Amino acid sequence: MSEFASVIRGVGGYLPERVLTNEDLSKMVDTTDEWITARTGIRRRHIAADGQTTSDLGSEAARRAMEAAGVGPDEIDLIIVATATPDYTFPATATVVQDKLGITRGAAFDLQAVCSGFVYAIATADNFLSRGQFERALVIGAETFSRILDWSDRSTCVLFGDGAGAVVLERQTKQQAGDRGVKGIHLRSDGRYKDLLYVDGGPSTTQTVGHVRMVGNQVFKHAVGKISESVKAAAADAGLGIQDIDWFVPHQANQRILSAVAERLGVDDHKLISTVADHGNTSAASVPLALAAATNDGRIKQGDLILIEAIGGGLTWGSALIRM
């Protein structure tokens, strides 16, 4: 048992200025606002400007999280960027963010678990902090998914958007933290389902970036079952029950998935944080964006027990219980 706890000190989110509505999409592909809204709950998504990169989005979200935490660049010694849309094949986008924020100490690296990336990154940072190896981490989910979409494929292009969210995670002694911090984590993957959600390109296969491809009905089926099992496992690991959770902060993929998982778990609607209508599926950025929205508007307060969860390509999935 570690003598340390990993406590969220600050949260920040950033969405690009350009907005693409369902009505806008109806002029690009064979779809309608009614069709998209009924099947996904999404009404609009944000698109990065020309020349605006994943590191730009991540850096801005990180600045807001650092401001909320009251910490400066010299107080961060670990940066983990969860992304499936890095600035470059290498170096890691996290090192680009490190430079943009003026951070010159510690370590920085990327983590790739697609939509589950932020949950995986929280778990990774928690392990580093709880072992006493680092003091204060920036955990960032940032994506420019608009760059890998096939804008003629209405089954995918209506779902995704760009954005970034971040948290400052701080190592504290158990006495300092009290009951706050990461309580339970459950991570899983199963490569047998890799063809259900993937990008059809890459440096080693096609030497191209490629586009997102998805078997939507199969992803939906796996999402509801696997996420529900993961949430129960994380709660059991922490010695807590579903009824103890104050706020359910899921990956913002599809309102139907959010609602189906909440119903299966018996989570009351008023505990469900949903921002999918405003920005669509932003992959690894969606959980911290939802967390930032609910923290900034006062719903999530210090001392609340939150549950974050996600499923993504791989398939990868996972959940974490955190006392704010």
Residue, then its C-alpha position, 0 to 999 in steps of 0.5 A: m500500500s502506497e503512502f501517497a495519494s494522487v489528488i486532482r488539483g485543477v481541471g481545464g478544457y479547450l474547444p476550437e472556435r470553429v463550430l460545425t453543426n448538424e445542419d452544416l453537415s447536412k450540406m456535405v453528406d447525405t444526413t439530417d440534423e434529426w437523423i444525427t440527433a436521434r441516433t447520437g445526441i450530437r448537435r455540433r462539434h468543434i473543428a481545429a483551425d488550419g494550422q492549429t495542432t493537437s499540441d496547441l489544443g492540449s497546451e491551452a487546456a493544460r494552461r487552464a488546468m494549471e491556473a485552476a490548480g494555482v501552479g506554474p511551469d516549474e512545479i510540473d515534472l510529468i506530462i502525459v498526453a493521451t492522443a490518437t492524433p499526434d502532431y508528428t510520428f515523433p517526437a511525442t506531442a507531450t514534449v511539444v506541449q512541454d516546450k510550449l508551456g515552458i516546462t524544462r524539468g521531469a519527463a513527457f511522453d504520449l499514451q495511445a489507447v484511443c478514446s480510453g486514452f485519458v483513463y489509461a493516462i490517469a492510471t499511468a500518472d497515478n502509478f508514477l505519483s503513488r510510487g513517489q517518482f514524480e510530484r505533480a503531473l499534467v494529464i492531458g487528453a487532446e485530439t484533432f480527429s477532424r484530420i483523420l475523418d473521411w468526410s464522405d462517410r456519414s457513419t463516422c464524420v458526424l460523430f467526431g470533433d476536436g478538443a482537449g482537456a487536462v488535469v493537474l494530478e498531485r502527489q500528496t501524503k495520505q494525511q494531506a489528502g484525507d479521503r481525496g485522490v484516485k480510489g480504484i482503477h480497472l483497465r482492459s483491452d482485447g485485440r480480437y476486436k481491433d477491426l471494429l474501430y480503427v484507422d486504415g493507415g499508418p507509417s508501417t502499413t500504408q505510409t499514410v495517415g488513413h481515415v477512421r473506420m468503424v462497425g458502429n453497431q458492434v462497438f455499441k454492443h461491446a461498449v455497454g457491456k464492457i464499460s458496465e463490467s469495468v465500472k463495477a470492478a473499479a468500484a469493488d477494488a475501491g470497496l465502494g458501491i455504485q450508489d456511492i458515486d456522486w457523478f458519472v463522467p463517461h466518455q462522450a461518444n454517443q448519448r445512447i451509449l451513455s444512457a444505456v450504461a447508466e441504466r444498466l448500472g442503476v445510475d440516476d440521470h441527474k448524476l450523469i454528466s453529458t456534454v456530447a451534444d456540444h462537442g461530439n466524440t473528441s476521443a481521449a479529450s472527451v472525459p476531461l472536457a466533460l469533467a472541466a465543464a461540470t467542475n467549472d459550472g459548480r456541479i462537481k465539488q471538492g469531496d465528490l466521488i466521480l467515476i470516469e470511464a471510456i471505451g476505444g479502438g483496440l478494443t481498449w476500455g477502463s474506468a477510474l474512481i476519484r475523490m475530488 
